[in-house]
Amino acid sequence: MSATRPTILATSMGLNRASELWRPGPIFDYAFEVACPAGVPRLCVLTTANGDQLSVLKQFERAFASTAVELSFLTLFDKPNVDDVATHLHAQDVIWIDRGSLVNLLAVWRAHHLEDVLRECWQAGTVLAGESAGSLCWFAGGTTDSFGDVQAIKDGLGLLPYANAVHYADRRTQFRQLIADGTLPTGYATDAGAGLHFEGTELVAAISDRKNAGAYLVERRDQGAAVENSLDVRRLTRS
């Protein structure tokens, strides 16, 4: 089984990294519920954005070791760790993209033609999800600190035809200005701990894993102004 419609969960949350042992946040249970797995949920994690660091892979392994989840990884450094990338990804219920450098992630994915495979998975009902860079990558553009200072980027994968901002408390003024002056299209933004649930290209829910984590729609209006609207956010809990 798979999600009933192409689904993306674009978030500013994921694993709880507050302690030495990272733990899965409730967004993963939410993703598995949306994915409608036929049996044990199959989760593939991509850590391209942080260079496939071994320490991060081990933390994910430890986080899911005692859960009823079939965990795998697709690593691309220094070469793919599976013989057939497309077959492996198409076999998943949820594909999760970890945080890191958005610009580096997009460059490596494009070198491996991964954007085409991910679009096919999305259309086939595999839930695409991720945190930070793993949120930004699905959109047409957004803001990123991949170059050091925060800048606009306009060459995301474009599965969602909007702009995106994560860590919004620090990027609100700039994001609104980029939309107001037409650099970026209408966009969605999330505070730390919030996420966006899209079916097709339609937002169907805003969610969070903590108190006071907001999600927002920012639209350009006439005379070069941007209007921000807070979205209703549903708080997730661990099952």
Summary of the structure (lengths in Angstrom):
residues: 239
radius of gyration: 16.8
end to end distance: 21.2
largest distance: 55.0
contacts: 828
relative contact order: 0.17
helix: 30%
strand: 32%
